[in-house]
Amino acid sequence: MNGRRQEWLEELCRDYPEREETLKGLFFAEEDGKALARLAAEQTSAEEPEWEKIAAVILNAVFLEELERRLKTLGIGSFPEKAEWLRREGLYGEYILDSYDRRELEEAESFLRPERDRLFTYAGLELLLSRYVIRSWKGEILETPQEMYLGIALHLALRERREERMKWVKRFYDVLSLQQATMATPTLSNARKPFHQLSSCFIDVVPDSLDGIYRSVDSFAKVSKFGGGMGMYFGKVRAAGSSIRGFDGAAGGVIRWVRLANDTAVAVDQLGMRQGAAAVYLDAWHRDLPEFLQLRTNNGDDRMKAHDLFPAVCYPDLFWKMAEKDLEQEWHLMCPHEILTVKGYGLEDFFGEEWENRYWDCVSDPRISKRTVVLKDLVRMILKSMVETGTPFVFNRDTVNRANPNGHKGMIYCSNLCTEIAQNMSAAEHLFTEVQERNGEEAVVTAVKPGDFVVCNLASLSLGNLPLEDGEVMARTVETVVRALDNVISLNLYPLPYAELTARKYRAIGLGVSGYHHMLAKRKIRWESEEHLAFADKVFEEINYLAVKASSDLAAERGSYPAFRGSDWETGEYFRKRAYRGKRWERLAAMVRKQGMRNGYLMAAAPTSSTSILAGTTAGLDPVMKKYFLEEKKHSILPRVAPELGPSTFWYYKEAHYLDQTWSVRAAGIRQRHMDQAQSLNLYITNEYTLRQVLELLLLSWREGVKTVYYVRSKALEVEECESCSS
């Protein structure tokens, strides 16, 4: 055994004396360092969960030894030297070295805390080294985990005032490296690099025109090229059999265009790493809904399928009110183009009571054709698809729009790929195409009036790792993350000009959370308890308060988002709608009215499948699937355990499919009050669930004010995790 390996062994034996004999056996049995780390990881069990950390220490030591040899060969010593070398190789953005001088980079290097590598589990460190750190063109790793976090911090602080810029570099670095919060996967992956697309998800309204549909598909392709996920609202597109230029029965309907988006998702495959991803939304009253519900099922005409997209349905309150009262009632499906032609308005452009009145007006108008179904039959189709495929996702459009703080500027038609974003959106409009002479040559110029093309910039507080009871730490963390997200808006490399214009108009961010079940378990709070609901209410109200305050303070420093005037933030309706009372909230409302808000949208809880692994915590708002499980990785199977699993937490990690889902829905309703956008809420069902029981969960979520429902996950169903929104 060489001297370095002996040092690793002695260090681990000091930290874990009760594992000394096993450690010695492993070290002497295995010469290859990476294999040794994997062997250590395989010792992990529900009884001995600390092996996840031991294996991470070994993996880190092996990796650092390899990196040290590589850097010595290249003649690289300090962090500034490495940054310069990476820039010459085209692996680091020119903007970093152009903005920071040598002295600042040396100061940044002093912030590095290599000992924070000890916070990683084996799975988290392996994921970070395989997917997030910078590699050479040959695939060799060239930066440490701490240098990765520092590079991201340097990028996020780029536009800060020079006299305090290094202070913010340190704060951004500390929050990330202490695993108190994570930025979204695109930000972690692309910040500091030449192609710095930092946003997770985008949403577009597909217009009802040939040019408009192809423009939307083209936009999806460009978003997908840079690794973004997409939400596409098809509710304005005319139904099958509708008229085109007065010719009845000519329209092919929504499904044909959805299939075009599906083929684009497969064709634009994000540099071969994974194919593009999009959720497609349609209203519950659209005439093509029955075919839309069959998009991912395995029976029926394959020419009407889109297996690579994720369908979602936008429900008005009326749908749930009728389903709750009497499933034997009739429900009427209509074509939006026909309604626009006959009535002069788009039914989809309204919500709430006004929508309901117009819906019945359309139903009673004999000039508008209806596809009338018994509500029970339609609900059964929806539920069967949910149980078989996990979709369609649920978007409660009236609930969303009533809570929209920027309703004075527009409408929210749908959500994004992971159902946590709820922002104003509108279709782009074609103005003209003409031939112009430019520099003596003819050019065909097309002018487009941009709509609101939604951009999602995400980060998540790691609730399992934060001292929630320490108000000072929480305030500092939330302030830091809100500022980082606001900086992302200014620093981003946007795949589309429409996206940049909308981002600057609303300066929307999505502050979310991970480690929710971790947070409860370590405080010995049972998921199925009133204590859980009370604690969630307290925690999310505090996070919301701190986020609003941080954004308002940023507005005092940098100015409000352009659409602030007339918003619920300015009028105080935001606070009244959520029944925020007491001197503290009154003072905050007065501050917002005076200072403004930097960000038009603030909170959205995304799924955090990848980044929660990095932070060593549980994913998003979800309960653990299993407290102990085996994960298949690169031709081997590794044991994984719930965070901080031990005698004190074991019984508080009740597994997702064994939980009474009504507690999850009620908790979501409580959290929703404190979130201006939405949350990725999964429902976990077993084979024993009846369709009626699933319907009751959906009705409960609507009654509780939950805006969206993501997957309905049965035990036998493997669903695709969203990488773009992992935050």
C-alpha positions in Angstrom: 0.0 0.0 0.0 1.5 3.4 -1.0 1.9 6.3 1.4 -1.1 8.2 0.1 -3.5 5.2 0.4 -2.1 4.6 3.9 -3.0 8.2 4.8 -6.6 7.8 3.5 -7.0 4.6 5.5 -5.7 6.1 8.7 -7.9 9.2 8.3 -11.0 7.1 7.8 -10.2 4.8 10.7 -9.9 7.9 12.9 -13.3 9.2 11.8 -15.0 5.8 11.7 -13.2 3.6 14.4 -16.1 1.1 14.5 -15.5 0.3 10.8 -11.7 -0.1 11.1 -11.5 -3.8 10.4 -13.8 -3.7 7.4 -11.9 -0.7 6.0 -8.6 -2.4 6.3 -10.0 -5.5 4.6 -11.2 -3.4 1.7 -8.0 -1.4 1.3 -5.8 -4.4 1.3 -8.1 -6.4 -1.0 -8.5 -3.8 -3.8 -5.7 -2.0 -5.5 -7.7 0.1 -8.0 -8.9 3.3 -6.3 -12.2 3.7 -8.1 -13.1 0.0 -7.5 -12.2 0.5 -3.8 -14.6 3.4 -3.6 -17.3 1.3 -5.2 -16.7 -1.6 -2.9 -17.0 0.8 0.1 -20.3 2.1 -1.4 -21.6 -1.5 -1.7 -21.3 -1.8 2.1 -24.1 0.7 2.6 -27.2 -0.6 4.3 -30.1 0.6 6.4 -28.1 -0.4 9.5 -24.8 1.1 8.3 -25.7 4.2 6.1 -22.4 6.0 6.8 -20.7 3.9 4.1 -22.2 6.3 1.6 -20.0 9.0 3.1 -17.0 6.8 3.5 -17.1 5.8 -0.1 -17.4 9.4 -1.1 -14.2 10.3 0.8 -12.3 7.5 -1.0 -13.7 8.5 -4.4 -12.7 12.1 -3.8 -9.2 11.2 -2.7 -8.7 9.0 -5.8 -10.1 11.7 -8.1 -7.9 14.4 -6.5 -4.8 12.3 -6.9 -5.5 11.7 -10.6 -6.3 15.4 -11.1 -3.1 16.5 -9.3 -1.0 14.3 -11.7 -2.8 15.7 -14.7 -2.4 19.3 -13.7 1.3 18.7 -12.9 1.8 17.4 -16.5 0.0 20.5 -17.9 2.1 22.8 -15.6 -1.0 24.2 -13.9 -0.7 25.2 -10.3 -3.1 27.9 -9.1 -6.8 28.5 -9.8 -6.0 31.6 -12.0 -3.6 29.5 -14.1 -6.2 26.9 -14.5 -8.9 29.4 -15.5 -6.5 30.9 -18.1 -5.6 27.4 -19.5 -9.3 26.5 -19.7 -10.1 29.7 -21.6 -7.4 29.0 -24.1 -8.8 25.5 -24.6 -12.3 27.0 -25.2 -13.7 25.3 -22.1 -14.1 28.5 -19.9 -16.1 31.5 -21.0 -14.0 34.5 -22.2 -16.2 36.7 -20.1 -14.8 35.4 -16.8 -11.2 36.3 -17.5 -12.2 39.5 -19.3 -14.1 40.6 -16.2 -11.9 39.5 -13.3 -8.3 40.5 -12.9 -5.5 38.3 -11.5 -5.8 39.8 -8.0 -9.5 39.0 -7.9 -9.0 35.5 -9.1 -6.4 34.9 -6.4 -8.8 36.3 -3.8 -11.5 34.0 -5.2 -9.1 31.1 -4.8 -8.8 31.9 -1.1 -12.5 31.2 -0.7 -12.1 27.5 -1.6 -12.9 25.1 1.2 -11.8 21.6 0.0 -13.0 20.1 3.3 -16.6 20.7 2.1 -16.1 17.8 -0.3 -16.8 15.7 2.9 -20.5 16.8 2.6 -21.0 14.6 -0.5 -22.4 11.1 -0.5 -20.9 8.7 -2.9 -23.9 9.0 -5.3 -23.7 12.8 -5.2 -20.0 13.0 -5.8 -20.1 10.4 -8.6 -23.0 12.3 -10.3 -21.1 15.6 -10.0 -17.9 14.2 -11.4 -19.6 12.4 -14.3 -21.9 15.2 -15.4 -21.2 18.7 -14.0 -17.5 19.5 -13.7 -15.5 20.7 -16.7 -13.8 18.0 -18.8 -11.2 18.2 -21.5 -12.1 17.5 -25.1 -10.7 14.0 -24.4 -13.1 13.6 -21.4 -10.6 14.1 -18.6 -11.9 16.0 -15.5 -10.2 19.3 -15.1 -11.8 21.0 -12.1 -12.6 20.0 -8.5 -16.1 20.2 -7.1 -15.2 23.3 -5.1 -13.7 24.9 -8.2 -16.9 24.2 -10.0 -18.9 26.0 -7.4 -16.4 28.9 -7.4 -16.6 29.2 -11.2 -20.4 29.3 -11.0 -20.2 32.0 -8.2 -17.8 34.1 -10.4 -20.3 33.9 -13.2 -23.3 34.8 -11.1 -21.5 37.8 -9.5 -20.3 39.1 -12.9 -22.5 42.2 -13.0 -22.3 43.1 -9.3 -20.7 46.5 -8.4 -17.0 46.1 -8.5 -16.4 47.4 -5.0 -18.5 44.6 -3.5 -18.4 42.0 -6.2 -16.0 39.6 -4.4 -18.3 39.7 -1.4 -21.1 38.2 -3.5 -18.7 35.7 -5.1 -18.0 34.4 -1.6 -21.7 34.4 -0.6 -22.8 32.5 -3.8 -19.9 30.0 -3.4 -20.7 29.4 0.3 -24.4 28.7 -0.3 -23.7 26.3 -3.0 -20.7 24.5 -1.5 -22.4 24.2 1.9 -25.3 22.5 0.1 -27.7 25.0 1.5 -29.2 25.6 -1.9 -28.7 24.3 -5.5 -29.1 26.1 -8.8 -30.9 24.4 -11.6 -29.1 21.8 -13.7 -28.6 24.1 -16.7 -27.0 26.8 -14.4 -24.7 24.3 -12.6 -23.7 22.7 -16.0 -23.3 25.8 -18.1 -22.4 28.8 -15.9 -18.7 29.7 -16.5 -18.7 27.9 -19.9 -18.7 29.5 -23.4 -22.4 28.5 -24.1 -24.0 29.7 -20.9 -27.7 28.9 -21.3 -28.8 28.9 -17.7 -32.5 28.6 -17.8 -34.5 25.4 -17.3 -37.9 25.6 -19.0 -39.7 27.6 -21.5 -43.4 28.0 -22.4 -45.0 29.0 -25.7 -48.6 29.6 -26.9 -49.0 27.9 -30.3 -51.1 30.2 -32.6 -53.8 28.9 -34.9 -52.0 29.5 -38.1 -49.6 27.6 -40.3 -46.8 30.2 -39.8 -47.5 30.4 -36.1 -47.4 26.6 -35.6 -44.2 26.2 -37.4 -42.7 29.2 -35.6 -43.6 27.5 -32.3 -42.0 24.2 -33.4 -38.9 26.0 -34.5 -38.7 27.8 -31.1 -39.0 24.4 -29.4 -36.1 23.0 -31.5 -33.9 26.0 -30.6 -34.8 25.7 -26.9 -34.1 21.9 -27.0 -30.8 22.4 -28.7 -29.5 24.2 -25.6 -31.0 21.7 -23.1 -34.2 23.5 -22.1 -37.5 21.7 -21.6 -40.7 23.1 -23.1 -44.4 23.6 -22.3 -46.6 24.2 -25.4 -50.2 25.3 -25.2 -52.2 24.0 -28.2 -55.6 25.3 -26.9 -55.9 27.9 -29.7 -55.3 25.4 -32.6 -58.5 24.4 -34.4 -59.9 21.0 -34.0 -60.0 18.2 -36.6 -62.8 18.7 -39.1 -62.9 22.5 -38.6 -62.9 24.8 -41.6 -59.8 26.4 -43.3 -60.5 29.5 -45.4 -64.2 28.6 -45.4 -63.7 25.0 -46.5 -65.5 22.8 -43.9 -63.8 19.6 -42.7 -60.4 20.7 -43.9 -58.5 21.0 -40.6 -56.4 18.0 -39.5 -56.7 18.9 -35.8 -54.3 19.2 -32.9 -52.9 15.7 -32.9 -51.1 16.1 -36.3 -49.3 19.2 -34.9 -48.5 17.5 -31.6 -46.9 14.7 -33.6 -44.7 17.3 -35.4 -43.5 18.5 -32.0 -42.9 14.9 -31.0 -40.7 14.3 -34.0 -38.8 17.5 -33.2 -38.2 16.3 -29.6 -36.6 13.1 -31.0 -34.6 14.9 -33.8 -33.1 17.7 -31.7 -31.5 15.4 -29.1 -29.4 17.9 -27.0 -25.9 16.9 -28.2 -26.7 13.2 -28.0 -27.2 13.2 -24.2 -30.9 12.9 -24.3 -33.8 13.8 -26.6 -35.8 17.0 -26.2 -38.7 17.1 -23.8 -42.0 18.9 -23.9 -45.4 18.9 -22.2 -48.3 19.7 -24.5 -51.4 21.3 -23.0 -55.0 21.2 -24.2 -58.2 22.6 -22.6 -60.8 20.2 -21.1 -63.5 21.6 -23.5 -61.4 21.3 -26.7 -63.1 19.0 -29.4 -59.9 17.0 -29.9 -59.6 16.1 -26.2 -60.5 12.3 -26.5 -57.8 11.7 -29.1 -55.4 13.9 -27.1 -55.9 11.6 -24.1 -54.7 8.6 -26.1 -51.3 10.2 -27.1 -49.2 7.9 -24.8 -51.4 4.9 -24.4 -50.4 1.6 -26.0 -53.7 0.8 -27.7 -55.3 2.4 -30.8 -53.9 3.9 -34.0 -50.2 4.5 -33.8 -50.5 7.3 -36.3 -52.4 9.3 -33.6 -49.7 8.7 -30.9 -46.9 11.0 -29.5 -45.1 8.7 -27.1 -42.2 11.1 -26.5 -44.3 14.1 -25.3 -46.2 14.6 -22.0 -49.9 15.5 -22.4 -51.6 17.8 -19.8 -55.1 19.1 -19.5 -56.3 22.5 -18.5 -59.4 22.3 -16.3 -61.8 25.1 -15.5 -63.6 25.0 -12.1 -66.8 24.1 -13.8 -65.4 20.7 -14.9 -64.6 19.7 -11.3 -67.8 21.2 -9.9 -69.8 19.0 -12.3 -67.6 15.9 -11.6 -68.1 16.4 -7.9 -71.9 16.8 -8.2 -73.0 14.4 -10.9 -70.9 12.4 -13.4 -73.9 11.6 -15.5 -74.1 15.2 -16.8 -73.2 16.1 -20.4 -70.0 17.9 -21.2 -69.6 19.7 -24.4 -66.4 19.8 -26.5 -66.0 22.6 -29.0 -63.5 24.0 -31.5 -61.8 27.3 -30.4 -61.6 28.5 -34.0 -65.3 28.0 -34.6 -66.1 29.9 -31.4 -63.8 32.8 -32.4 -65.5 32.9 -35.9 -69.0 32.8 -34.5 -68.7 34.7 -31.2 -65.8 37.0 -32.0 -63.8 36.0 -28.9 -61.5 33.2 -27.8 -63.2 31.2 -25.0 -59.7 30.2 -23.8 -58.9 33.9 -23.1 -61.2 34.0 -20.0 -61.3 32.3 -16.7 -63.5 32.0 -13.6 -67.1 33.2 -13.6 -66.7 35.1 -16.9 -65.4 31.9 -18.6 -68.3 29.9 -17.2 -70.9 32.4 -18.5 -69.3 32.4 -22.0 -69.0 28.6 -22.0 -72.8 28.2 -21.5 -73.4 31.0 -24.1 -71.4 28.9 -26.6 -73.2 25.7 -25.6 -76.6 27.3 -26.2 -75.5 28.8 -29.6 -76.8 26.5 -32.4 -74.2 27.9 -34.8 -71.4 26.2 -32.9 -71.1 22.5 -33.3 -70.6 20.3 -30.2 -69.1 17.0 -29.5 -71.2 16.1 -26.5 -70.0 13.4 -24.1 -71.2 12.0 -20.8 -68.9 13.5 -18.2 -68.4 10.0 -16.6 -67.0 8.6 -19.9 -64.5 11.5 -20.3 -63.4 11.3 -16.7 -62.8 7.6 -17.1 -60.6 8.2 -20.1 -58.6 10.7 -18.2 -58.1 8.5 -15.2 -57.3 5.4 -17.2 -54.6 7.3 -19.0 -53.2 8.6 -15.7 -53.0 5.1 -14.2 -51.5 3.6 -17.4 -49.0 6.4 -18.3 -48.8 8.8 -15.4 -50.3 11.5 -17.5 -52.1 13.8 -18.4 -50.8 16.3 -15.9 -53.4 18.6 -14.3 -53.5 22.4 -14.7 -56.3 24.1 -12.7 -56.6 27.2 -14.8 -59.1 29.2 -12.8 -57.1 28.7 -9.5 -53.9 29.7 -11.3 -55.3 32.9 -12.8 -57.1 34.1 -9.7 -53.7 34.0 -7.9 -51.8 35.6 -10.7 -50.0 38.7 -9.3 -49.6 40.0 -12.9 -53.2 39.5 -14.1 -53.2 43.2 -15.2 -50.8 42.3 -18.0 -52.1 39.0 -19.3 -53.3 35.4 -18.9 -51.8 32.1 -17.9 -52.9 29.4 -20.2 -50.8 26.5 -19.1 -47.7 25.4 -17.2 -44.3 24.0 -18.2 -42.8 20.5 -18.6 -42.8 19.9 -14.8 -46.0 21.9 -13.9 -44.4 24.3 -11.4 -44.3 27.5 -13.5 -47.3 29.8 -13.8 -46.6 33.0 -15.6 -48.3 35.3 -18.2 -48.0 34.0 -21.7 -49.2 35.0 -25.2 -48.7 34.0 -28.8 -46.4 35.9 -31.1 -48.1 37.5 -34.1 -46.8 37.6 -37.7 -46.8 41.3 -38.9 -45.5 41.1 -42.4 -43.0 39.5 -44.8 -41.5 41.6 -47.5 -38.5 42.0 -49.8 -36.2 44.7 -48.8 -32.9 46.0 -50.4 -30.0 45.9 -48.0 -26.4 46.8 -49.1 -27.4 46.5 -52.7 -28.9 43.0 -52.3 -32.4 41.8 -51.9 -33.4 40.2 -48.5 -36.7 38.6 -47.4 -37.6 40.2 -44.1 -40.2 38.8 -41.7 -41.4 40.9 -38.8 -43.0 39.3 -35.7 -44.7 40.9 -32.8 -43.3 39.0 -29.8 -45.7 37.5 -27.3 -44.9 36.5 -23.7 -42.6 33.5 -24.2 -42.1 32.2 -20.6 -38.6 31.5 -19.2 -38.0 29.6 -16.0 -34.9 30.4 -13.9 -34.8 28.0 -11.0 -33.0 27.3 -7.7 -33.9 25.3 -4.6 -33.4 25.7 -0.9 -32.1 22.4 0.6 -34.6 22.2 3.5 -33.0 19.1 4.9 -29.6 20.8 5.1 -30.7 24.3 6.4 -31.1 25.3 10.0 -34.7 26.4 9.5 -35.0 27.6 13.1 -32.1 30.1 12.6 -33.8 33.2 11.2 -30.5 34.9 10.4 -29.2 32.0 8.4 -32.5 31.6 6.5 -32.7 35.3 5.7 -29.2 35.4 4.4 -29.6 32.2 2.3 -32.9 33.3 0.7 -31.5 36.8 0.0 -28.4 35.2 -1.6 -30.4 32.8 -3.8 -32.9 35.4 -4.9 -30.1 37.7 -5.9 -28.3 34.9 -7.8 -31.5 34.1 -9.7 -32.0 37.8 -10.6 -28.5 37.8 -11.9 -29.2 34.8 -14.1 -31.8 36.8 -16.0 -29.1 39.4 -16.9 -26.3 36.9 -17.6 -28.2 34.3 -19.5 -27.4 33.2 -23.1 -31.0 33.0 -24.4 -31.8 30.6 -27.2 -34.5 32.9 -28.5 -35.0 36.7 -28.6 -38.7 36.2 -27.5 -37.5 34.5 -24.3 -35.1 37.3 -23.5 -37.8 40.0 -24.0 -40.2 38.2 -21.7 -37.5 37.5 -19.1 -36.6 41.2 -18.9 -40.3 42.3 -18.8 -41.2 40.2 -15.7 -37.8 39.2 -14.4 -39.5 36.0 -13.2 -37.6 33.6 -10.9 -38.6 30.3 -9.4 -37.3 29.8 -5.9 -38.2 26.2 -4.8 -37.1 23.6 -2.4 -35.7 20.2 -2.1 -35.2 17.9 0.9 -38.8 18.3 2.1 -39.1 14.7 3.5 -35.6 15.0 4.9 -36.6 18.1 6.7 -39.6 16.4 8.3 -37.8 13.1 9.2 -34.9 14.8 11.0 -37.4 16.8 13.1 -39.3 13.6 13.9 -42.4 14.8 12.2 -44.7 12.2 10.6 -45.9 12.8 7.1 -49.4 11.7 8.0 -50.0 14.2 10.8 -51.4 17.6 11.6 -48.0 18.5 12.9 -46.7 18.1 9.3 -49.3 20.5 8.0 -48.7 23.1 10.7 -44.9 22.9 10.2 -45.2 23.2 6.4 -47.4 26.3 6.8 -44.9 27.9 9.1 -41.8 27.1 7.0 -43.3 28.2 3.6 -44.8 31.4 5.0 -41.4 32.3 6.3 -39.7 31.5 3.0 -42.2 33.5 1.1 -41.8 36.5 3.5 -38.0 36.4 3.1 -38.2 36.0 -0.7 -40.7 39.0 -1.1 -38.5 41.1 1.2 -35.3 40.2 -0.7 -36.9 41.0 -4.1 -38.2 44.3 -2.8 -34.8 45.3 -1.4 -33.3 44.4 -4.8 -35.9 46.7 -6.4 -34.7 49.5 -4.2 -31.2 48.9 -5.4 -31.8 48.1 -9.1 -35.4 49.1 -9.9 -38.6 47.2 -10.3 -39.5 44.9 -13.1 -41.1 46.9 -16.0 -44.7 45.5 -15.5 -44.8 46.3 -11.7 -47.3 49.2 -12.0 -50.9 48.0 -11.5 -49.8 44.5 -10.3 -51.1 42.7 -7.2 -47.7 43.5 -5.7 -48.3 47.2 -6.0 -52.0 47.3 -5.1 -51.5 45.0 -2.1 -53.9 42.4 -3.5 -51.1 39.8 -3.4 -51.1 40.0 0.4 -54.9 40.2 0.8 -55.6 37.2 -1.5 -53.4 35.1 0.8 -54.8 36.5 4.0 -51.5 37.7 5.3 -52.2 39.7 8.4 -50.3 41.2 11.3 -47.8 44.0 11.6 -45.0 42.2 10.0 -46.9 41.5 6.8 -48.4 45.0 6.8 -45.0 46.6 7.0 -43.8 44.3 4.1 -46.8 45.3 2.0 -46.0 49.0 2.6 -42.4 48.4 1.7 -43.3 46.7 -1.5 -45.7 49.5 -2.5 -42.9 52.0 -1.9 -39.8 50.2 -3.1 -41.4 48.0 -5.8 -40.5 44.4 -6.7 -37.5 43.3 -8.7 -39.2 40.1 -9.8 -42.7 39.7 -11.1 -42.9 36.0 -10.1 -41.0 34.5 -7.2 -41.7 31.0 -6.0 -42.0 27.7 -7.9 -41.1 24.3 -6.5 -39.7 22.1 -9.2 -38.7 18.4 -9.1 -35.0 18.2 -8.1 -34.1 14.6 -9.1 -30.4 15.3 -10.0 -29.5 18.2 -7.8 -31.0 16.7 -4.7 -28.6 13.8 -5.1 -25.7 16.4 -5.3 -27.0 17.9 -2.1 -27.4 14.6 -0.4 -31.1 15.2 0.3 -34.6 14.0 -0.8 -36.0 15.1 -4.1 -38.2 18.2 -4.2 -41.5 18.0 -2.2 -41.7 14.2 -2.6 -41.7 11.6 0.0 -38.9 9.0 -0.4 -39.8 6.1 -2.8 -37.9 3.8 -0.5 -35.8 4.4 2.6 -33.3 1.8 1.4 -33.0 0.7 -2.2 -30.6 -0.7 -4.8 -29.6 1.5 -7.7 -28.2 0.1 -10.9 -25.0 2.0 -12.0 -22.6 1.2 -14.7 -22.8 -2.6 -14.6 -23.1 -2.8 -10.8 -25.8 -2.3 -8.2 -25.2 0.2 -5.4 -27.2 0.5 -2.2 -28.7 3.9 -1.4 -30.3 5.1 1.8 -32.5 8.0 2.8 -30.6 11.1 4.1 -29.5 10.8 7.7 -31.1 7.5 8.1 -30.7 6.1 11.6 -32.7 4.9 14.6 -34.0 8.3 15.3 -35.3 8.9 11.7 -36.1 5.4 10.4 -39.8 5.4 11.2 -40.3 8.9 9.9 -39.3 7.9 6.4 -42.6 6.2 5.5 -42.4 5.3 1.8 -44.3 7.2 -0.9 -46.7 4.4 -2.1 -47.7 3.5 1.5 -48.7 7.0 2.5 -52.3 8.2 2.5 -52.1 10.6 -0.4 -54.7 12.9 1.1 -52.0 14.1 3.4 -49.8 15.0 0.5 -52.6 16.8 -1.2 -53.6 18.7 1.9 -49.9 19.7 2.5 -49.7 20.9 -1.1 -52.8 23.1 -0.6 -51.2 24.7 2.5 -47.9 25.3 0.7 -49.8 26.7 -2.4 -51.0 29.7 -0.4 -47.4 30.8 0.0 -46.3 30.2 -3.6 -47.2 32.7 -6.3 -46.5 30.1 -9.0 -47.0 26.3 -8.6 -45.4 23.1 -7.4 -44.5 19.7 -8.9 -46.9 17.5 -7.0 -46.7 13.8 -7.6 -49.4 11.4 -6.4 -48.3 7.8 -5.6 -50.9 5.1 -6.0 -50.8 1.3 -5.8 -52.6 -1.3 -7.9 -55.3 -1.5 -5.3 -56.5 2.1 -6.1 -59.8 2.4 -7.9 -60.4 5.0 -10.6 -62.9 6.6 -8.2 -60.2 7.0 -5.5 -57.9 8.7 -8.0 -60.7 11.0 -9.0 -61.2 11.9 -5.3 -57.6 12.9 -5.0 -57.9 15.2 -8.0 -61.1 16.7 -6.6 -59.4 17.2 -3.3 -56.5 18.9 -4.9 -58.9 21.3 -6.7 -60.8 22.0 -3.5 -57.6 22.6 -1.6 -56.5 25.2 -4.1 -53.6 23.2 -5.6 -52.7 24.6 -9.0 -51.2 21.7 -10.7 -50.7 17.9 -10.4 -47.6 16.4 -12.0 -47.4 12.6 -12.4 -49.8 10.0 -11.0 -47.1 7.4 -10.2 -48.3 3.8 -9.8 -45.9 1.2 -8.4 -45.5 -0.5 -11.7 -45.0 2.7 -13.7 -41.5 4.1 -14.6 -41.8 7.8 -15.3 -39.2 10.0 -17.0 -37.6 12.5 -14.6 -37.2 16.0 -15.9 -33.5 17.0 -16.1 -34.1 20.6 -17.2 -36.1 21.6 -14.2 -33.9 19.7 -11.7 -33.0 22.6 -9.5 
